[in-house]
Amino acid sequence: MALKLGYTTGGSLYSRRYRYPNHFIKLDNLWYCTEEMANLMAMYKSTVNHRETIREMQPILPLGFGEPLNLGARL
């Protein structure tokens, strides 16, 4: 599951197993996690991917951005 989400099998999973021991179990040399932890990891990975997408977008500035403000004008 972790590899399909794009996690490495090293440090990040080790730290999650250490922080949340009730959500992981080892059977026959394979680690399993609860459905709740799998959903949490998937949502976090999705958030990280969305952040990368937003960083790559071109900024869109509002109309009149950078023009001097006229604070003394009456409307």
N, C-alpha and C positions, 0 to 999 in steps of 0.2 A: 504494500500500500504506500509506504513512504517513497519508494523509488518511482512509482507512478505519479506521485505528486511533485516529484523533482527534488526531494530531500536527499541528502547524502546519508549513507549508513553509519557515518562516524559520529562526530561530536554532537550534532544537533539532536539526534535521537537518543544518544547516551544521556544528555542533559535533561531531556524530557522524561526519560525513564527514571532518572534520579529525582526530579522535581515532583512527578506524579506517579509514584510507585503503585497506586491502587488501580491505575488504568492500563498497566502492562503486565503480561504474564509470559513466561518462557516454557514452551512445551516442545520436546524433541528437538532441541537446539534451534527453534524458531521463536521469534518474539511476536506476540499478538497484542493488539490494543483494543480497548472498548470502542464501541460505535461512537460514543460521545467524543472521545479523543480524536478519532479519525475525522469526524465532522469538523472539530475545532481546527485541526491541522489543515484540512482542505480549505476552510474559510480564510485562515491566515494566509495561506499560499495565494489564494485568489486576490486578497487585498494587496499583497506585495506585487502581484502581476499588474493590477489596476494602477498602482502608484507608478510603476515603470512606464505604462502607457501614457499616463497623464504628463509625466516629465518630458516625454518625447513630443508632445503636442506643441504647436506654435501658440504663443500667447495672443489673446484677443483683447485689445485694449478698448475701453469705453469711448464713445464719441466725445471729442473735445479733450481727450487726455493729453496733458502736457501744455495746454494753453494757459496763459496767465489768468489768475482769478481776478474778477472785478468785484471786490467786496463792497464798494461804495455805491454800486448801481442799484436802483429801485426797480422792482418788478412791476 
